[in-house]
């Protein structure tokens, strides 16, 4: 008998009827995206910042979770937001490093949606979570996001070595978590962690939520659903054009992670990986 906890193939996952409300939200989202992201790698930062709903870090617990911001690079202004259970634990907690989505071009640890997600993860996992900021394309294209995020892992390594977070967390129980572009980043950080000594940090697992992967050739589901809900295919193209080096196609190793130009990781010892796939995500063929 097949356990309900075992991975399912996409063919086994039923495509549910989409509620009218979600269709309307998706249509409105499509209009906003067309205002945010223009041709020729131009982004309307003023409008994005105006319409983005953000939260400040709060030492006063919100839903049982407190948070604080720490600047980890004074030059780039990169920072992390640390979420922790408000109630102190007698034992050290697992450490989750979270990379947010946004097509490498938008968002940050202060976006209210990601703050809510991070608090929910902290409560469910009884862990400390570090949400990482990184600079955005097209102003800062490949490999800036990867460099910033690996820099955050190096900061965590140093902080734990000096007794900072290690007073509250067990660095040998570290997990990487990312959604969309953050899932792509988590994948690449897993590889870099396998190639470098990050002790005392030990990556014990990686969770990729609908990771932002792709390739030069359209897949059957991309062809079938160019106007997918929430994030249409043209937006995916814009994000990759803004992030990848000029002249690159989507078989670049950053995008097509198992394609012809992908880095050889056969010699690395990698932790367990969980990939979640949305049944309506137009990139699902790249995630399967």
PAPAZA-770948 format. One record per residue (C-alpha): x, y, z. Coordinates in steps of 0.25 Angstrom, whole numbers. Layout:
BEGIN
+-------+-------+-------+
!    xx !    yy !    zz !
+-------+-------+-------+
!     X !     Y !     Z !
...
+-------+-------+-------+
//
This chain:
BEGIN
+-------+-------+-------+
!    xx !    yy !    zz !
+-------+-------+-------+
!     0 !     0 !     0 !
!     5 !    14 !    -3 !
!     7 !    23 !     9 !
!     0 !    37 !     8 !
!    13 !    42 !    12 !
!    21 !    37 !     0 !
!    24 !    47 !   -11 !
!    14 !    47 !   -22 !
!    17 !    49 !   -37 !
!    10 !    61 !   -43 !
!     1 !    51 !   -51 !
!    -5 !    47 !   -38 !
!    -8 !    61 !   -33 !
!   -22 !    65 !   -37 !
!   -23 !    79 !   -42 !
!   -34 !    86 !   -34 !
!   -44 !    96 !   -39 !
!   -40 !   110 !   -37 !
!   -49 !   119 !   -29 !
!   -54 !   131 !   -36 !
!   -48 !   140 !   -25 !
!   -34 !   134 !   -27 !
!   -36 !   137 !   -42 !
!   -39 !   151 !   -39 !
!   -27 !   153 !   -30 !
!   -18 !   147 !   -41 !
!   -23 !   156 !   -51 !
!   -21 !   168 !   -42 !
!    -7 !   163 !   -39 !
!    -4 !   162 !   -54 !
!    -7 !   177 !   -56 !
!     2 !   180 !   -44 !
!    13 !   172 !   -50 !
!    12 !   179 !   -63 !
!    14 !   192 !   -56 !
!    25 !   187 !   -47 !
!    34 !   181 !   -58 !
!    36 !   188 !   -71 !
!    44 !   183 !   -84 !
!    59 !   184 !   -85 !
!    61 !   180 !   -70 !
!    55 !   192 !   -65 !
!    48 !   191 !   -51 !
!    39 !   202 !   -45 !
!    45 !   202 !   -31 !
!    37 !   214 !   -26 !
!    23 !   207 !   -29 !
!    28 !   194 !   -23 !
!    32 !   200 !   -10 !
!    20 !   209 !    -9 !
!    11 !   197 !   -10 !
!    19 !   187 !    -2 !
!    13 !   184 !    12 !
!    24 !   183 !    22 !
!    26 !   180 !    36 !
!    37 !   185 !    46 !
!    44 !   175 !    55 !
!    37 !   174 !    69 !
!    44 !   170 !    82 !
!    29 !   169 !    87 !
!    24 !   156 !    83 !
!    15 !   155 !    71 !
!     7 !   141 !    71 !
!    17 !   136 !    81 !
!    29 !   140 !    73 !
!    39 !   152 !    75 !
!    48 !   157 !    64 !
!    60 !   166 !    63 !
!    69 !   172 !    51 !
!    84 !   171 !    50 !
!    92 !   178 !    39 !
!   103 !   168 !    35 !
!   109 !   177 !    24 !
!   111 !   192 !    26 !
!   115 !   194 !    12 !
!   103 !   187 !     5 !
!    93 !   189 !    16 !
!    90 !   174 !    16 !
!    83 !   170 !    29 !
!    76 !   158 !    35 !
!    63 !   157 !    43 !
!    64 !   147 !    54 !
!    51 !   141 !    58 !
!    50 !   133 !    71 !
!    40 !   127 !    81 !
!    36 !   137 !    91 !
!    37 !   127 !   102 !
!    51 !   123 !   105 !
!    54 !   108 !   104 !
!    63 !   101 !   114 !
!    70 !    94 !   102 !
!    76 !    99 !    89 !
!    67 !   100 !    77 !
!    69 !    96 !    63 !
!    73 !   107 !    53 !
!    66 !   110 !    40 !
!    72 !   119 !    30 !
!    61 !   125 !    21 !
!    63 !   131 !     7 !
!    50 !   139 !     2 !
!    44 !   139 !   -12 !
!    42 !   150 !   -22 !
!    49 !   146 !   -35 !
!    63 !   151 !   -30 !
!    57 !   165 !   -32 !
!    48 !   169 !   -20 !
!    44 !   167 !    -6 !
!    51 !   165 !     7 !
!    51 !   160 !    21 !
!    42 !   171 !    25 !
!    30 !   168 !    15 !
!    18 !   165 !    24 !
!    15 !   152 !    16 !
!    29 !   146 !    19 !
!    28 !   151 !    33 !
!    15 !   143 !    35 !
!    21 !   131 !    29 !
!    34 !   131 !    37 !
!    26 !   132 !    50 !
!    18 !   121 !    46 !
!    30 !   112 !    43 !
!    36 !   116 !    56 !
!    24 !   112 !    64 !
!    22 !    99 !    56 !
!    37 !    95 !    57 !
!    40 !   101 !    71 !
!    53 !   107 !    64 !
!    60 !   120 !    62 !
!    59 !   125 !    48 !
!    69 !   135 !    41 !
!    62 !   142 !    29 !
!    73 !   147 !    20 !
!    72 !   159 !    11 !
!    80 !   160 !    -2 !
!    82 !   171 !   -13 !
!    72 !   171 !   -25 !
!    73 !   169 !   -40 !
!    74 !   176 !   -50 !
!    83 !   186 !   -42 !
!    90 !   175 !   -36 !
!    90 !   163 !   -45 !
!    96 !   149 !   -44 !
!   103 !   145 !   -35 !
!   100 !   156 !   -25 !
!    89 !   149 !   -18 !
!    97 !   136 !   -17 !
!   109 !   144 !   -12 !
!   100 !   151 !    -2 !
!    93 !   139 !     3 !
!   106 !   131 !     5 !
!   112 !   143 !    12 !
!   100 !   142 !    22 !
!   104 !   127 !    24 !
!   118 !   131 !    27 !
!   113 !   142 !    37 !
!   105 !   131 !    44 !
!   117 !   122 !    44 !
!   125 !   133 !    50 !
!   114 !   137 !    60 !
!   112 !   123 !    65 !
!   127 !   121 !    66 !
!   128 !   134 !    75 !
!   116 !   129 !    84 !
!   105 !   138 !    78 !
!    94 !   130 !    73 !
!   100 !   117 !    78 !
!    95 !   121 !    92 !
!    81 !   119 !    87 !
!    82 !   109 !    75 !
!    89 !    96 !    72 !
!    97 !   100 !    60 !
!    99 !    85 !    56 !
!    84 !    85 !    54 !
!    83 !    95 !    43 !
!    73 !    95 !    31 !
!    71 !   103 !    19 !
!    58 !   107 !    14 !
!    54 !   116 !     2 !
!    42 !   119 !    -7 !
!    42 !   122 !   -21 !
!    55 !   130 !   -24 !
!    58 !   127 !   -10 !
!    57 !   112 !   -13 !
!    67 !   114 !   -24 !
!    76 !   121 !   -15 !
!    75 !   110 !    -4 !
!    78 !    99 !   -15 !
!    91 !   107 !   -18 !
!    94 !   110 !    -4 !
!    93 !    95 !    -1 !
!   104 !    92 !   -12 !
!   113 !   103 !    -7 !
!   112 !    98 !     8 !
!   116 !    84 !     2 !
!   128 !    90 !    -4 !
!   132 !    99 !     8 !
!   135 !    97 !    23 !
!   124 !   104 !    30 !
!   127 !    98 !    44 !
!   120 !    98 !    54 !
!   108 !   100 !    44 !
!   104 !    86 !    39 !
!    93 !    86 !    28 !
!    84 !    75 !    32 !
!    72 !    77 !    22 !
!    67 !    86 !    11 !
!    53 !    90 !     8 !
!    50 !    96 !    -6 !
!    36 !   102 !    -7 !
!    32 !   103 !   -22 !
!    47 !   106 !   -26 !
!    50 !   116 !   -37 !
!    57 !   107 !   -47 !
!    56 !   107 !   -62 !
!    62 !   104 !   -75 !
!    63 !   109 !   -90 !
!    53 !   100 !   -95 !
!    38 !   101 !   -92 !
!    33 !    90 !   -84 !
!    19 !    84 !   -87 !
!    13 !    91 !   -75 !
!    19 !   104 !   -78 !
!    13 !   103 !   -92 !
!    -1 !    99 !   -86 !
!    -1 !   110 !   -76 !
!     6 !   123 !   -81 !
!    -4 !   131 !   -73 !
!    -3 !   123 !   -60 !
!    -9 !   128 !   -47 !
!    -2 !   139 !   -39 !
!    11 !   138 !   -47 !
!    10 !   137 !   -62 !
!    21 !   132 !   -71 !
!    25 !   145 !   -77 !
!    28 !   150 !   -63 !
!    37 !   138 !   -61 !
!    44 !   141 !   -74 !
!    46 !   156 !   -69 !
!    52 !   151 !   -56 !
!    62 !   142 !   -62 !
!    66 !   153 !   -73 !
!    68 !   162 !   -61 !
!    77 !   153 !   -53 !
!    85 !   145 !   -62 !
!    98 !   150 !   -69 !
!    95 !   158 !   -82 !
!    95 !   148 !   -94 !
!    92 !   136 !   -85 !
!    80 !   127 !   -88 !
!    72 !   119 !   -77 !
!    81 !   107 !   -78 !
!    91 !   115 !   -70 !
!    95 !   107 !   -57 !
!    87 !   117 !   -48 !
!    74 !   114 !   -55 !
!    75 !   100 !   -61 !
!    81 !    93 !   -49 !
!    81 !    79 !   -55 !
!    83 !    84 !   -70 !
!    95 !    83 !   -79 !
!   103 !    94 !   -72 !
!   100 !    91 !   -58 !
!   111 !    89 !   -48 !
!   115 !    75 !   -45 !
!   110 !    71 !   -31 !
!   112 !    56 !   -32 !
!   124 !    56 !   -22 !
!   117 !    64 !   -11 !
!   110 !    58 !     1 !
!    97 !    65 !     1 !
!    86 !    66 !    12 !
!    72 !    61 !    10 !
!    64 !    70 !     1 !
!    49 !    72 !     1 !
!    43 !    79 !   -11 !
!    28 !    84 !   -11 !
!    22 !    86 !   -24 !
!     9 !    95 !   -27 !
!    -1 !    87 !   -36 !
!    -4 !   101 !   -44 !
!    11 !   106 !   -44 !
!    15 !   108 !   -58 !
!    29 !   103 !   -54 !
!    25 !    90 !   -48 !
!    32 !    82 !   -59 !
!    45 !    88 !   -55 !
!    43 !    84 !   -40 !
!    38 !    70 !   -42 !
+-------+-------+-------+
//
